[in-house]
């Protein structure tokens, strides 16, 4: 049995404005913002505004609105960072690596022969994240 959605998770608090974020893109259904512990320059997250724990409990109508945004931002981040490819990751429950229980997609530009940094440790400089967000917005 899957646990229920916790409306006090960090991404829900970002949506409500209780926790700051470097916003990148927003529409009626989704929010995209820079990951504060990036695995590569340009690492961003896309979340639905509707509370879903993960892919396993998400309404298909929510997924239908989120995935085109993931695609749009994957193309923009690839162009903005002149990446060789784009890694899109999405985790479901702790055994699969999920640590924040609000549906989210990691979108990470990748360059040949450059390894990803660990997704832990210190937080990135906010001014660097803001500059990266501008670069991605310019590619949209």
N, C-alpha and C positions, 0 to 999 in steps of 0.2 A: 504493500500500500504506500502510495506517495503522500508525503506530508502536505499540509495545506499552505497556501501562500501567506507569507508574513508581511503585512503592509508597513512594517517598520524597518525593512531592509534598506541598505545604503542607497540603492538605486531609486527606491520609492522616495527616499528623503531628498535625493537630487531632483526628482520630478516635482516635488512639493516646494523646492527652493530652500529647504532646511539645511542642505549641505551644498556648498558651491561646487561648480564644475566649469571646465572650459568647453562651453557648448560650441558645436560645430554646425549642426543642422537640426532643424525642427520643423515638423508639420503637425497636422491635427492628430496624427496617430503615433508618431515616433519621435524619439530624441536621439541624437548622436552627439557624443562628447569624447574628448581625448582621455585615454587611459592614463591615470596618474602614476602607474608603474609600468611604463611602456617596455615592450620586448624589442622594439625597433622604433626609430623615428617615424612618426605618423600613425602609430598604433591608436586606433579609435574603437569605441563601443557603440553599438546601435541597440536601442531598447524600445519595446512598445510602451505606450503610455498606460495601457491597460495592464493591471496586475496579473501576471502569469508566473508561476514558479519556474517553469522551464518548457522545453518543447513538448514534453510528455503531457502537460495539462493545458497547453495553449489552445485557444479557440482557432480553428483553421482560418477564420476571417481575419484574425489578428496577424497570423503568419502571412496571409496574402497581402497585407499592407506593409509588413516589416521587410520581407525579402526583397522587394524592388528597391527599397532604400539601401539595404546592404549592398546590392548590386551597383547602384548609382555611386555609393561612396567607395566601393572597391575600385571602380574605374577611376574615380577622381584621385584617390590616394596613390594608385599605380602611376598615373600621369604626374601628379605633384612631386612625387619622390623618385621619378624615373626608375621605378622598380622593375625587376625582371618578372615578378609574379606577385600574387596577393594570397596570403594565408587567411582563411576565414575559419574561426573555431567557435564551437558552441558546445557547452558541457551540460549534462543532465544528471543531477544528484552527486553526492560526495564521492561515490566510487568511481565516477567518471571525471572527477576533478572540479566539479562546481563548488564555488565558495560563496557566491552571492546568489541568493535564491529569488532572482527576478530574471526572467528570460532575457538573455543578452547574447549578442554576436560580437566577437572580436574580429576586427578587420586590420590586418597587419601587412604593410608592404614588405616584400622580400627581395633581397639581392643575392645573386649567385655567390656562394662561398662566404657569406656573412652569417654567422650563427645568431639565433635569437638570444636575447638576454633572458635571465630567469624572471618570472613574473612575481617577484617578491623583492623585499629590500626597501631601499629608499625611494621616496617619491621624486618625480621629475620636477624641475624648475617650472613654475607656472608661466613665466614669460616665454620660455622655450615652447611650451605646449600651445600658448596663444599664437606664437609665430607659425607653428606647424599647422594649427587650425586655419589660419589665414591662407596659408599656402594651399591647403586642400579646398577651401571655399573658392579660391581663385580658379581652381581646376574644374569646379562644378559647372 
